Amino acid sequence: MTMSTCDVVIPCRDEAAALPTVLRTIPDGWNVIVVDNGSTDGTADVARSLGARVVTETQPGYGSAVHAGMLAADAEFVAVMDGDASMQLSELVPMLDAVRSGQVTMSVGRRRPVARGVWPWHARLGTHLLATWIRRRSAFPIHDLAPMRVSRRDDLLALDVQDRRFGYPLELMLRASRAGWTVHETDVTYDRRAAGTKSKVSGSVKGTARVIHDFAKVLR
């Protein structure tokens, strides 16, 4: 069996309508791992029909799904991105190149909305505040919370990130900073999520509040 150039972990819950767009173009030599985290809309079946490997994670939470995908991955390099069709797989390619060349330990995406209203104000404000907090307390010149990211799998697992909910990206950044990682941020296209799907985070003020609660637990 030929080893994958990069394994892409896509945590999903009820993203069946989005996956045909997400998986329309998979870079040559890459492997996609869709982690089904409690879907009721046939997400797993759609993912398999499109050539993705499916991993089932019964413990709810973004961190749980990402961690399950990391354990299932076997490539040297791993990427993570959302499965709602708001971002493009192809934009992970230059991010992988930066990590593989040794320039940085992790390459992360900074969302750039393609139109007004794509990124709700409450979610954007929360992200801005947390990214500002991280910049001031670490050497990371980031402005987003790594909605897309690439690193070596072994490096990531060695960080031993513990949060299994929405606090996972924040804890990842804090641990990576303490471990002396170097990080490069690159602009990525941010579009509307696929019709027929709903964000668990930015889809409502309540969802954003839940994320802030999880982040606060990490910061204690």
N, C-alpha and C positions, 0 to 999 in steps of 0.2 A: 504494500500500500504506500503510495506517495504521500509524504508529509505535506501538510498545508503550508503555504507561504505565511498566512495569517488566519487565525480563527476569529470570527466576528460574533460576539455574544449579543443577542438581541432579547432583552427581557420583555415579555408580552403578557398582557391580560386583555382579552377581547379585542384583538387587533386583526381579525380575519379580513376585514374590508381593506386594511392598509397594506398587508403583506405582498399582494401582487405588485404594487408600486415599489415597495421597499426592495424586493428581491428581483426586480426586473433586470437589473444589470449587476452581476456579481463579478468583481475583478478576477481575472484568470489566476488560478492557483489558490484562491481563498476558499475557506469553508465557513458556512454560516450555521451557528447554533442558536436556534430559537428556544428560549426557556419559557415554557407555558406555565404561568403562575396563577392558575385557577380560572382559566377562560371557560366560558359557557357558549361561545359562538362558533366553535369549530376551528379555532386558531391553529391547533396542532395539526389537524388534517390538511388545512390549506398550506401550512408551512412544509409539510412532507411532500405534498403534490408539487411544490415549487423547488424541490431539491434540497431543502434545509434539513439538518439533523435536529430532532426535537428532544429536549430534555424536560421532564416534568418536575416542578418544584411545588410541593403542596403547602409549604410554609409561606404565608402571604408576605409581601414586602419587596420593594425594589432591591434592597441589599441581598435578600435571600435568593432572588432570581439571578442577580449578577454573580454571586458567589457560586451558585450551582453551575452556571455556565463556565466559570473559571476552572472548576474542578473537572468538568467534562472536556475542556479544551486540551489539545495535546501539541499544538504548534508552539514554536518558540515565542512568537509574537501574538498578542491578543488585542482586539479592539472591542469597544462597547459603543452601542448607539441605540436610540429608541426605535421602536417598531411602528411608529404612527405615521410614517411617510413625510414627516416634517423636515427630515434631513436625508442626505444622499450618500449611499455606500461609496460612490466614486471619490468623494472628498476625503475618505480615509487613506487613500493611496499616498499622497504626499506626506501625510502625517506618519505613516509607517516608514517612509523613506528617511525621515528625520531621525526616528528612533533607531532604525537599522544601521544607519551610518555612524551612530555613536555620538551624534551632536547633542542629543538630549536623552534623558531617561524616560520621559513621557511627553507625548504631543497631545494637546487638548484643543477642542474646538471652541470658538467664540461665536455664538449665534448672531447672525445679521439678518433681521427680518426683511423679507422681500416686499412687504406691503404693510400699510397701517392696519393695526388690529390683529396682526398675526400673533403677537406676544402680548397677552393681557397685562394691563398696568400693574396689577397687584403681584403677579408672578415676576415681572421685570424688576419691580422695586425690591422685592425680597432678594432676588439674585444679586442685584447691585449692592445691597447692604452687606450681604455675606461675602461677596467677592472683595469688596473694599476692606472688610475685616481681615480676610486672609492676606491680602497684599501688605497690610500694615504690620502683620505679625509673622511674616515669612518673607523669603526671597522670591516668591512666585509672582511674576508680573501678569496675573490673570484678571479677567473681567467677567468671567462666567464660571459655572461650576462643572465644567467638563462634561457636557451632554454627549459629546463624542470624544473618545480618547484612545490612545494606542500606547502600549508599553510591552515589555517582556513579561511573559506569564510568571516566570519564577520570581522576578522582582516584585510583582504585584502580590503574589501569595505570601512572600516573605514579610510584607507589611502587616499581615494578620489583621486586616480591617474587621471589626467586630459587629458594627451596626448592620442590622438586617432590614431596616426600613428605609425611609427617605433620607436619613442622615448619612448614608453610605458615602456619597460623593464628598461631603464635607470632611468626614473622618479620613477618607483616602487622601485628600489634599493635606491635611494637618500631619498625618503620619509620613507622607512622602517628603514634606518639608523637613521634618525632624530627621529623616533618614538621609538627607543631603541630596535628594533627587534634583536634577535640572529639568526644567519644564519649558516647552515652547508653545505659545498660543497662536492659533491661526484662525482666520475668519472662515466660517462655514455658512452656507445658505440655510436660512430658516424659513420654511413655508408653512402654510396651514396644514394641520393634520388631516388625514383622509376623512372624507365624508362617511358618516355612519360609525365613527369612533368618538370617544370622549376622553379627555385628559383626566387622569387621576390627581394631577397636581394643579395645573393652571386652568382647568375647566371651571373652577369656582373659587370664590374667596375662602370657602370652607376647606377646600383641598389645599390651597396655599397655606392656610393657617395650620393644617395638619403637618405640612412639611416643616414649617417654622418650629413647631413643637418638637419634631424629631431632631432638627438641627440643634435646638437648645439643649437637648439631652446630651448630644455629642460635646457641646461646649462646656458642660459642667466640670 
